[in-house]
Amino acid sequence: MKTVIISAGLAGLLSFGTGAAFAGSLDQPIASPPPPTAPVAPPAPVQLGGDWTGGYAGVQLGYGDISGTGGADGDDILGGVHAGYDYDFGTFVLGGEVDYDSADIDLTGGASVDSVARLKLRAGYDFGRFLGYATAGVADVDTSLGSESGEFYGLGVAYQISDRYRVGAEVLEHEFDNINGSGVDADATTLTIRGSISF
């Protein structure tokens, strides 16, 4: 009888151990690693500049202040037209322009300034929709004393309202020596507001 009880007890223990072994295991199946993914392309570099390449034409309105030898001084409103072409190299912009301002600036001493025409070289930095630039070139002034060529330099800024329209402002310093042999030298400062159409 004892043998039967011991045998039954051993059988029960074996049965329990086997069931426990099959009921759970410390060796859980290992999840397979996810398939390799294609490398993510780096984001495209941010383009700081807009596109200023192309021709443009427009009008300007502003103010001229002239200081000449012998007290030939005066100031008044002036306005005119301009046309040019820019090439955008990325953030550097290079271009050329011609412009013409009509004026009726009376100078003390009886002389007057009737107009000024300019041939410009422009070089600037592309800030996106904003363009800041320096400009210089040759100017020809027409006065009651006659006409004379001189040089000018200045700074300007332009803003693209849209791909077609732009506005801006420009300040220029001019120097004219011995206008038409009269012995009169003149320095002129002009400040204009500009509006242009791109094409």
Buried (B, 14 or more C-beta within 10 A) or exposed (E): EEEEEEEEEEEEEEEEEEEEEEEEEEEEEEEEEEEEEEEEEEEEEEEEBBBBEBEBBBBBEBBBBBBBBEEBBBBBEBBBEBBBBBEBEEBEBBBBBBBBBEBEBBBEBEBBBBBBBBEBEBEBBBBBBBBBBEBBBEBBBBBBBEBBEBBBEBBBBBBBEEEEBBBBBBBBBBEBBEBBEBEBBBBBBBBBBBBBEBE
